[in-house]
Every structure is written in C-alpha cells, then in structure tokens.
Amino acid sequence: MERNEKTRSDGIIMERKGLSRIDIEDNNVLLDADNVFWGISKRGNNPDALISRELISLYERVKGECDQELDNFRFSSELTAIYIDPTDRCNADCPYCYVPAKIRKHGRSMSEKELVFILSKTARYFIGKKKRPVIIFHASEPLLVKDILFKAITRFKKRFYFGIQTNGLLLEEKDISFIKNNKIGIGISLDAPSAAINNRLRFSASHGGNFDKVIRAIELFNGYEGLNVITTITKVNVSGLPRLVKLLHEKKVPCVLINPVRLTQKNARFLKPDDKEMAKYFIDAVEEAMRSSKGSKHKIIIGNFANIILGIIAPTARRLMCDISPCGGGRCFLTITANGDMIPCGEFIGLKGFCGGNIFKRSIDRAMGSEPFKKIRSRVVEEIAECNVCAFRNICGAPCPAELHAFGDMRKKAVFCEFYKEIINYAFGLIAQGKEKYLLRQGGLANLNYQYKID
C-alpha cells in the first residue's frame, strides 16, 4: 500500500512509503516504516495468507495520527539530560574506550567550584521546564573525584535526578550507602562472567581488572532498583553473554545493557565481533534472561533489547536514544567535558568540529542551536542509502553518527546493520508469541496501555 505523499518535518523532506509485508518466522508482519504501525498474523501452512481487512481499515484511520506522534518524538529538541565528565582521567585501560588514551592519561579534572558553576547554570536553564532534568556523571572515571561529586549531589538533589557510570574500582561500602540513600542511578561496567576474560577487557594496572571489585559492589547493592550493569560486546567476550546474564540474575541485578563495541577509536576495531555470531549469543542472552526471570521472584531485563521491544510496541516510550533517528545527541541530551566543552554526545570526545561552545563562556541554548549540534540532528535514516528502503529504519535508527564519522561519513548505515536486523526480527517473533511481558521492567509494563488493538 503506497502512500508517497511528501511531508516536511524540522526542515527535512521525507517521502512516506506506506505499508510493507515482512515474513518473520511463521508470521506475516505488516509494517509502516515511517510511523511503526504494525500488525502480526499467523501464516500457518498458507504462505499467501492475507492480512485482515480490519487491520487495513484501522491503519487508514490512524496513520496520520501515528505519523505526527512519531515525528514529534523524533524531531523535538527538548533537552532532558546532561552528561557531565568531571574528569578526563581514568584508572582503567579498556582497549575499546572511545575516549582517546592521551586524554585519559593526561587530561584535567574539574574543581568543586567549576562543577558547582556548571550545575547552577544548568539548573537555571531548566527553570520552567516540565520535566525534572537528569545529570549523569560519566567518562572517563567520575569516582576519581567522588568527593566533589557527592557534595554536588547533596547540594543539588532537589533540582536534578542523578546518575553515575563507573568501572567500580573505587566503589566503597560507604559510597554504595550514599548512592542508595539518595536514590542515585548507578551503572557499573562488567564484560564477562569470569575474571580471566573480563579483566582482559576491563584492565587496570593497579588492580589487574575490575571483576572482583564489581562483583563485591553488586552484592552490596543487593538488588537495588537503580543499578544497571553495562557490558560491551567484543569478539573476546561474545560467547559468554548468556552465562553473564545468568550470573547477574543470581546477583539480583535488575538490568543489564549489552551494547556492541563502538568502533570510534581505531584500537576498538580489532575487537569487532562478527554480526551473525553476536546476534546468536545476544539472542541466547535474552533467552537466558527470560528463563531465569520466569523461574524466580527476581526479574532481569536486557535494557537495550527492551528498548527495541518498546520501539515496536510503544515507539515514543523509548528511553535510550541511540536507536532513534536522529539520535538523542545534541537533541535530548548533551555532554559537558572536563574542560567545559559542550558536545552532542560523549562519543564525540576527541573528534574535531563537534563542539557547540564552552559552558564557562556560552549558554546551553547557544550550544543547542550551534552548527555542530544541528549537523547531528540533521542525520536521518531517510537520507541514508539502504536505510531509506529498510522497513526497520525507525526501530534501529542506524547508530552511531560519531562512529560512522570516524570511518569517514556519518551518513552511512550502521556498522552493525546485520546484527540489528537479526535482533529486530527476533523481537517481532517474541511479540507474536506474547512474550513482551518478560522483556520489560514491571513498572514500565504497568504504564503502557493499548492505544490500538485488534485481536
């Protein structure tokens, strides 16, 4: 069913393609790639089974509303989160880190006065905004300056929600108590279920690796709802993903993000896993998460796969912004580096030409309106070869612009395109079986209501 009308959204011309039919396992999937309207019907033994007229009628009634809803979600520029890198330095040496080694070894750290200035300026920017903003202390290793971080959190905790991403090497029991008492989100890095493999990837000269420290910290968090484990998939650890999920479930971790390695820095490219192999073990990890959760009071979800599921069943409820086109960098969030530079996303650290100004000299508004930020917001799947004819383009989003810029052209399809296709096909298959309830947080499920439904 062709639509072909041209519309303009945020200055970008898009040609609406209409519905297409996809065969996924034993199902016919009818999908409009432009607004992610979809329907599934069992094909059974009839490969030519027809899509119901009722579904087509529903589509005709709601397609305009669906178009507008997804366009608003994709092209709004409401800033809701700011990543702050309070230090350039790191006490680990992960071989795939997107922060250049020179910066990690010889970079600077913010002073307490500088951090307070940034948070005060940010708080003023958000006065009158509907949503309470989020501040995430991020790369390289923020706990190297945890004293000023914890003071700042105590001072500004009524103005912001806070999160911290850490390798866990410096986490102490008193830090964990502070994090839990103040309801701070915490992401801890762990790449494998064994120290031998994990510590090859999460290496530290002073500690040998972070495995023992992270496992101890996870045990002390004891099922804390704000805990996420972050795993980077490489060819070294890919086969261990299901076992890692099993271990994390045993340790009461509620959520793990299992992300393909970003190839922004050349060193990381030697660790690139094969797409097919990565898809196999990623799917095995999802199966392990479902199996473990079904047989237990404790539930573990794979956060980035949950985002794919949401991208299908509730596209505008997605929380992670890497699989949306344009991505969230310079639109929904930005990063402030240790020297105060405002860049669309931390992945752009070390890449020239993407600074929107310095927070100590320029307003957040001016950074958001700067040419480097506009450049990222202008990258859309409709203008990328192959993506522009792919039915999954607004579920995948063709990440990551920084990674692709490092390869020479950000207007290319995703490096891991085949991986994303495999897991989106798999996601549709699970939805057809009614298994989405095992893949999302319980609280998230409770907040979802059917807008359109045909049984």
N, C-alpha and C positions, 0 to 999 in steps of 0.2 A: 504494500500500500504506500504509494509515493505521495509526499506532501510538497516538497520542492519550493515552498514559499521562502523568500529570503527575509530575514529579520536582522535588526541591528541591536546589539546589546553591548553597552560600555564601549562603543566605537568599533566593535568587531563584527564583521559581516559573517553570518552563519547561514548555511543552506540546510533547511530541515529535510531529513531523509525519509522520515516515517518509519513504519514497522518493517521488521525483517524477521524471518523464521530461522531458528537455530536448532539443530539436533544435538541434544545433550543427554547421553546415556539413553534411557528408554522414554525420553520426554521430548515433546515439541515445545520450544520456548519461543514466544512471540515477544519481541523487544523493540522499543523505540530508543535508539541510542542517544537521542538528543535530550530526552527527559526521563529516561529509565522507567517508563511504563512497561510492565511486562505481564505475561500470563504463562502458565505452565499447564500442559495437558499430557496425559499418558498416551504414548503412541501404541503400546502393546505390540501385537503382531501385524499391525497395519501401518506401514511406513508412510502412507499417504493420508493418515488421519487428519481431519480438518479441525481448525481452530473454531471454537463455538461462535455463533453469531452474537450471542450475549456479550462475549468479551470484546468483539469488534465494536458493538454499539456503545459499550462503556468507554472504550478508547476514544471514540468520536466525541463523546460528551465531555471528557475531562482532559483531552490532550492540551488544550490551550492553557488550562489551569496548571497542568504539570510542567509545561514549558516555562511559564512565568515563575513558578516556585523554584525550579532548579536554576534558572537564570539568576534569580535574586540571590540564591545561595552561592553561586559560582562567582558572581561579579560584584557583590557587595564588598566594601573595603573597610568594614568595621573592625578596628584593631581591638582584640580582646586579650592578647597575651604578649608579654615581652620576655625574651630570654636575655639574661644578663650573665656575661662571663666575667666574674670578679677577679679572675687571674688567668693569664695566658699559660701559666706553668702547670706541669703535670708530674706526678710521682710514679707514673707508669710509662711504658713504651710499647703501646699496641701497634703492630705493624701496619694496620689499615687505617689508622686515625686520619680524619680529614683535616685536622689542624697540622700544618707543616711542622716538622721536627724542630726547626730553628726557633719558631715561636714558642713551642712547648718548653724548650730548654732555656731560652734567653729572654722570654717575654717579661712583661711587667705585671704587677698586681695593683688593684685599686686600693686606695686608702679608705679608711672609715668615712672620712669627710666626703670623698668623691662618691662613695656608694650612697650615702645619705642624700647628697645633692641629686643624684640620678633618680632615686626613689621619690623624693619630694617633687621633682619636676614631672615625673610620670604620674604621680597622684593628682597633680593639678590638671594634667592633660585629661584625665578620666573623670573629672568633676562633671556631673550631669549625665554621664553615660548610663545606659540601662543596666549593663552587666557589671558585676564586680570583677575587676581585671585579675589576671593571673601573672605572677612573676616566677620564672623558673631560673634558678641558678644552675649554670650549665658549664660546658667545656671551658678550659681543659679539666682541671680537678678543683671544683669550688671549695672542697673542705680543707684545702691548703690554707684558706683564710676563713675558717669556720667561725672564729671569734667575732669578726665583724659581721659575718652573715647572720649569726644567731642574734646579735644585738639589733641588727636592722629588722629582722623578722619580728622581734619583740616590740620594736617601736612602731612598725607599720602593719601589724597583723590585722588591724581593723579596717585597713584600706585595701588590702590585697589578699588573694589566696596565694600561697607559696608552694613551690616545688623545688626539689634538689635532685640533680642527676650526678651520681658519684660512682667511682670504681670500688668504693667500700674499704679501701686500705686504711683510712683514717677514722672510720666509724667506731666510736666507743660506746659503751653501755649508756653513759650519761647523755650522749648525743641522741641515741635512739629514744630515750625517755623524753627528751626535749621535742623531738620530731613528732612522737605520738601524742604528747600532751597538747601540742599546738596544731594538731591535725594537718601536718605538712605532707604533701605528696613526696614520695621518695622513689627514685629509680636507681637500681643497683645493677651493675654490669656483671654478667656471668655467661660464659660461652660454651661450657661443656659440663657433663656430669662427673668428670674426673679431673683431678688436679693436673695430671700429666698433659692432657690436651688443652685444658683451659689456660694453664699458665704459659703455654707457647704463644697464645694469642693475647692474653691479658698479663703481659710480662712486666715485672718491676724489679729493678736491680737490687733494691734494698729488701724486698720481701720474696723475691723469686716468682711471685704471681699473686693474684688476689683470691684464689679459690678458698682457702681455709678461712680467711677473714670474712668473705662474703657469706659462706655457709653459716658461720657463727652469728653474723648480723641477722641473717634471715631467721634463724632460730630465735633470736631475741625479739624480733618483730612479731613472731608468733601469730601469724595470720592477720596482721594489721591491714586494714582495708585500703590504706593509701599506698601500699607497697606494689611496685612493678619491678620485675626483672627484665633487663634489656639484653638481648642476645643478638650478636652479629653473625650472620651465616657466611662461612667461608668454605673452601674445599677441604680445610683441615677438620672442621667440626660438623660438617653437614650430616654425616651418617649417625651422629649421636643425638640429634634433636629429639626423637621420641623418648630416649632414656632421660634426657634433661628435663623434659616435661614431667615425666613420672617422678623424678627426684623432687622437683619443685612442688608438685602436688603433695608429696609426702611431707614437705616442709611447710605446708599451708600457705604457699604463695597464691594470691588470688588472680594475678595477671602476669603474663609474660609477653613481651614484644619480641618477635623473632624476625629480624629485618635482614634482607640481603645486604651484603657489604657494599658501601658506596665506593665507587672507583674514582673519586675526585682526585686523590693523590696517586701518583704513579706506583708507589710501593704496594698499594692495595690491589693492583691489577694482577699481581702474581698469585693472589689468593682467591680469584674469582671462581666460584663453583659453576658447574655445568647446569644450565636451566632445567633440563629434564630430571637430573639427579636431585637438584634442590627441590623441585616440585614434589618428587616422590617422598622424600624424607619430611618435607614440610607437611604434606598431607598425612603421613604417618604420625606426625606430632599432633596434628589436630585430632586424629582418631584416638590417640592416647589420652588427650585432654578430655574428650567426651567419655571414653571408657572409665577413666579414673573418677570423673565427676559423678557419673551415674551410680557408681558403687560406693559413694561416700557422702557425708554431710558437707564436706568442703568442696567447693567448685573452683576450678582453674579455667581461665579463658586465655586464648591467644589473641592479644589485643588488636594486632594489625589484621588478623583474619576476621575478627569480629567487626572491624571497620569495613571490610569487604562485604560481609553479610548485610550490614547497615546500608552500604552503598547500593544494595539491591532492594531491600525491603523498606528502607526509610532513608532515601538518599540525603535528605537535609538534616538528618540526625547524626551524621558522621562527626567524630571528634578529631581524628587525625587528619591533617591537611596535606599530606604528601600525595594522596591518591585522588586529588581533586584538580581539575583544570579550569583556570590557572591555580597553581598550588597556593598554599597559605602564606608563603614567604612574601613580605612586603605588602601584605593584604590583611590577613588576620593576625599575624604576628611579625615581629622583627627581632633582631639580635643586637645587643649593645656589647661591643667587645671591651676588653680590659682598658684600652686607651680611649674609650668613649665613642668609637665609630659606630654608626648605625648602618647595619647591612640587612638585606632581606631575610637571611637565614644563616645559621652558623656554618652551613656547608660552603658559604662564600668566603670564609676566612682564608686569606692567602691568595684569593683571586682578585685581579685588578679590575677596577672600573665598576664596582658594585656598592660603593659607599654612598649613602644618602646624606652624609653630613655627620658632624660630631656633636654628641649630646651636650657637651660643655659650651658649644657655640651656636647650635642651631636647634630649632624647635622640632618636636616629633612630627607635627603637621607638615613642616617643610620636607622632612625626610620622606614621609609618606607620598608627597607629591613630586619627589625628585625623579629625574630621568632613569637612574638605575632601578628604582622600585617599579616605575611604570613598565620598564622593559620586562621584568619578571611577570608582572600582571598581564602583559600582552601575549604571553606564550600560552596558546590554547590548542587543544587537540585537533580542532577543526582545520588548523593551518599546518599540521604535521603529516607528511606523507605516510601512508599506511594507517595511521591513527584516524585520519579523516574518513576512512571507509570501514573502520573496525566497530563492530556492534558493542564492544565493551569499553569504548573510549572514555565514557563518563563514569565508569566504575573504577577503571585503572588510573586514569589521569596522566599516564606517560611520565612518571618521575625519572630522574630528578634534573631540573634545569642546571644546577651547579655542576653536577656530574657530567652532563652532556656538553656543557660549555667547556669543561676541562678536556673533552675529546675533540673540541673544535666547533661544535654547532649545537646550541641548545634546542633548536627546532628540529630535532630528530626524535624518533621513537625511543622508548625506554630501553636501556641496556639489557634489562631482564624481561623483555617483552614476552617471550615464550613462557617464562615462569608465571607471569601474571595471567596469561590466557589459561594456563592449566588450572590455577587455583580458582579463577572465576568460574570456569566450567564446573569444577568440583563444588563450589559454593552453591551454584544453581541446583546441582544434584542433591545436595543436603536439604535445601529448601523444599525441593519437590517431595522429599521424604518427611518433611515436618520436623527436622532436627535443629532448626534455628534456635530453639529454646535452650539447647545445650551449649550454644556458642556465644551467648551474650551474657553480660552481667545481669543478675537477677533484678537489680534496681532499674537498669536500662530497659529490660523487658516490660516491667510494670508501667513505664512511662510511654509505651508505644500502644497506639490504638489504630485499628483498621480505618483507613480513610476510604478505600475502595476494596470491595471483596466480592468474588463470585465463587461459590463452592462447586 
